[in-house]
Amino acid sequence: MALLNLSLLFFFFFYFIGADGAVFTLQNRCNSTIWLGIQAGAGTPQLMNGGLELNPGQPINVNAPTGWSGRFWGRTGCFFDQSGKGYCATGNCGGGVAECAGAGGEPPATLAEFTLNSPLDFYDISLVDGFNIPVSIVPTGGSGDCKSAQCLSDLNQNCPHGLQVRRNGRVVACKSACLAFNQPEYCCTGAYNNPNTCKPSNYSRVFKDSCPAAYSYAYDDSSSIFTCKGANYLITFC
């Protein structure tokens, strides 16, 4: 009997307590269907096997366990067959699959990034890998600073010519300068691999002017990382 009670206690701890990190509400406010990509950090479980379809106006709740880390991004212009194979115009993952299953998204893509319970929740919107659609993060029910992180401007409308990704004659995404030119001063690598030498560029300033609360390059920490404790999070696309 005692052994049974102990088993029940472990079940309660791992199933209920372990799943109590945060609830992510994912909402599509775009005019068309998007496919979300989800990539978990090392040592944390995949959520929804890394991908799901989200129709316009549709919200979906996803539970993340205590200590989870990872990123969310929107994939646009997607077509998948009944086997789940296909392609997305932006944010494609795993060579073209509906469920990313641990694979990251092909840049450029706007990222919503999280590290839960360390001991605070850390979160940000990152344009370090470029931009495809607007994204915002709004915490609810937490304690602490708990500010919203937002990139609501459509950077595709004012993307510099050398950074543009075009499909069918229109700009569907905006590369980062690192992705476009692969130079150390833009990628913060080599001699530029520290915040004293890697500074904002004319390209990253375009991103920062449009989305002041988002990461515009690798060392853009001071105005771009947010903290909260014990919150749930609404992540809105478009």
N, C-alpha and C positions, 0 to 999 in steps of 0.2 A: 504493500500500500504506500509506504514511504517512497519507494522507487517510482511508483506511478505519479505521486504528487511532485516529485523532483522533475520528472519528465514534463509534466504540465507546466511547471514553473519555467523551465528552459524554453518551452514552446511559447509561453506568454512573453517572455523577455525578448526573444529574437523576432517573433512575428509582430507584436504590438509595439514594443519599445524600439526595436531595430528599424521599424518603418516610420518612425516618428520624427525624421529629420526635417522635412518640409513637404508641403503640397504645392506643386507647380500647376497653376492654371494656365494653359496654353490657348491663346485666342487668336483667330485669324480675322483681321479687319481689312484684308486685301479684297480686291474686287473679283479675284479668282482663287481657285483651289491652290493651296501650297502643300508641300510634303515637308514635315519637320524632320531634321536630323538631330539625333542626340548621341553624344559621345561621352562615355564615363571616363573619369580620371583613373589612373593606375590604382588597382586594388579595390575599386568600388564597382558595384554591379551595374550592368547595362539596364536602362529603363526602356520599356516598350520595344525591346530588341533593336533599339537605335533608330526607329523611324515610324512615322504614322502620317496618314492623310488627314488634312484639316480643311474643311470646306469654309467658304466665306461666312463669317458670323459665328462659326462653331467654336465653343470652348470645350476643352478636354482637361480633366484633372489627372495628374500623374504624381504618385507618391514616391518620395525619395527617402532612403534610410538615413539615420544619423551618420554624419561623417562623409556623406556623399560629396563628390566633386565631379564637375564635367561642364559641358557646353551644349547649347541649343542653337540651331540656325534654321532658317527657312530656305527650302529649295523651291525654285520657281520653274515654270515651263516644263513640268514633268509628264512623262508618258510611260506607263508600265503595262506589261502584258499580264495574263492571268498567273504566270509563274513568278511575278514580282521582279522581272528583269526589264530594263528600259534605260531611260536617260533623263536628266534634268538640265535645263539650260544654265542654271546657276546652282551652286551648292552640291553638285553631284557627289555621290559617295560610293565606295566599293566597286567602281567600274560600271555603275549603273544598276543599283538595286533599290527596291522600295524600303527595305529595312537595313540600315547601315551596319548593324551588328558589330559595333566597335570601330568601324572605319570613320575617319574624319571627312569633313566636307572639302571639296576642291575649292580653293580660293579663286576669286574674291567672294566672300560671304560675311555678312554681319553676324557677330557672335554674341550670345548672352552667356556669360561665364560665371560659375558658382563654385565656392568651397564652403561647405556647411560645417558649423560646430568646431571651429578651430581657434579659440573657443567661440568666437563670433562667426556669423556668416559673412563671407566676403563675396561681392558680386560686382560685375562690370559689364558694359557694352564695349566690345573691341572691334575696331576698324583696322587693326594691325595687319590682318589678312585681306583688307579691302571691304567693300560695301556691295550688298545687292538689294536689300529692302530695309525700310525703317523698323526698328525694334525698340521696345521699352520694357523696363522691369519696375514693377510697383510692389513694394512689400506691404503686407497687411498683418496686423495683430502682433507685431514684434515689439521689442524694446530697444532703446538706444537711438542712434542718429536716424537710421532707417529712411534715407532719402530715396527718391525715385532716380533711376538711371535711364536716360532716354537718348535715342537718336531718331528724332521724328522727321527730320528733313530728308527729302529724296535727293541724295547726292548724285544720282544718275543724271539729274537735270543740269548740274554744273560741274560734272567730272572733267578734269583736264584732258585734252585730246590724247595725250600719250598713255593715259590710264584707262581709256574706255574699252569696255567689252560690248561688242555689237552683235545682235541677232536680228535678221530680217530688217536691217536698216535702222534699228533703234538701239539706244544704250540700255542694256539690261543689268550691268554691273560696273563697278569702278574699282580698278586694281589699286593696291597700295603701291607706293614708289618702289618699295623693296621687291614686290612681286614683278613689277613692270621692268625694272632696270637691274636688279640683283647687284647693287653696289653697296659696299660696306657702310658708307655714311647713311644710307637709307635703311639698311637691315640691322644696324647696330651690331655689326660683327667685326672681327679682327681688331684693329686699333681703335675702333669705335664701340667696343663692347663694354661700355660703362656710361653712366649718366653724365659724366663730365665732358666726354668727347662726342657723344651722340646727341645731337640737338634737333629741334624741330626744323623741318625743311619747308620750302615753299609749297610742296605737295601736301605734307601733313597739316600745314596751316589751313589749307582748303577744307580738309576733313574737320579740323578743330573749329573753324569758323561756322560750319554747318551744324556740328554736333559737339558743343562745348563739354558735355558730360561724358563723352566716349573717348576711349584710347585712340589716339591718332598715330602714335608710333610707340616703339617698345618701352621707352622710359617715360611715358606720359602718365606717371602714377598720381601725382599730387591732386589732380582735379578729376580723376577718372575711376578710382576704386572706392567702393561704398561698403559700409558694414551695418549689420543689424543682428539682433539675437532673438531666436525663437519665432521667426516670422514664416508665413507662407508667401508665395510670390506669384503675381500675375505677370505673365510674359506675353506681350501683345506684338503681333507682326503687322506692319503697315499702320 
